[in-house]
Amino acid sequence: MKKIGIIVAMEEEFEEIQKNMRNIEIKRIHNLTFLIGKIEGKECILVQSGVGKVNAARTMQVMIDYFELDYIVNVGVSGSISNDLSIGDILIGEHVVQHDFDITAFGHSKGYVTGIGNYIKCSEILNSKLQGVIKNIPERDYKIKLGVIATGDIFCTDITMKDKIRAKFNADAVDMECAAIAQVAYLNEIPFMAVRSISDIPNGNNASTFDDNLKLASKRCANLLEEFLRKA
């Protein structure tokens, strides 16, 4: 039976999803800890990659190599670079892009990856199912929307950088793993979905904001994933 791969970067994100897992079996592969269990009756595998694109891509490929996956979900927190998203809101990835990938010297636009293009499109089928689930969630005090996630190996604190990424890629949020995971999933022809909750807004002092809101954002992502697995 195929399983649903769930990949996160940080311990707080991992712990919130683990709370929703049942019948857990632990498997350690290449110094990575995989939890194999069920969320709402669905067979899932959860792993923490560590922060950054290399850690994320490496972990994603190990998961793909050792487990048969139906699809992959990247769950975690991110920084808002859109006026439409506030702390605690959730962004569902429609497209993802690597904002720090730069081969413009060879005539390509910023973010263009050879053999991939500028953007990777997340699974329309999975996103459509998720939107159907969202419509039936009881009244909530936070927003959930589709948008663009821009990934780079930097925790964005600079307002000028935030504005440039927003303008260049029409992005809604920044993170440090999502597009790397999406690229590995794309190359392995496995459907991919991203669920990101806003923990901070780049303003020169958002590292402290990130710490303050990490648990809230992680919990909201975990709860939405659980609801999706219950009904989808």
Buried (B, 14 or more C-beta within 10 A) or exposed (E): EEBBBBBBBBEBBBBBBBEBBEEEEEEEBEEBEBBBBBBBEBBBBBBBBBBBBEBBBBBBBBBBEBBEBBBBBBBBBBBBBBEEBEBBBBBBBBBBBBBBBEEEEEEBEBBBBEEBBBBBBBBEEBBEBBEEBBEEEEEEEBEBBBBBBBBBBEBBBBBEBBEBBBEBBBBBBBBBBBBBBBBBBBBBEBBBBBBBBBBBBBEEEBEEBBEEBBBBBBBBBBBBBBBBBEEE
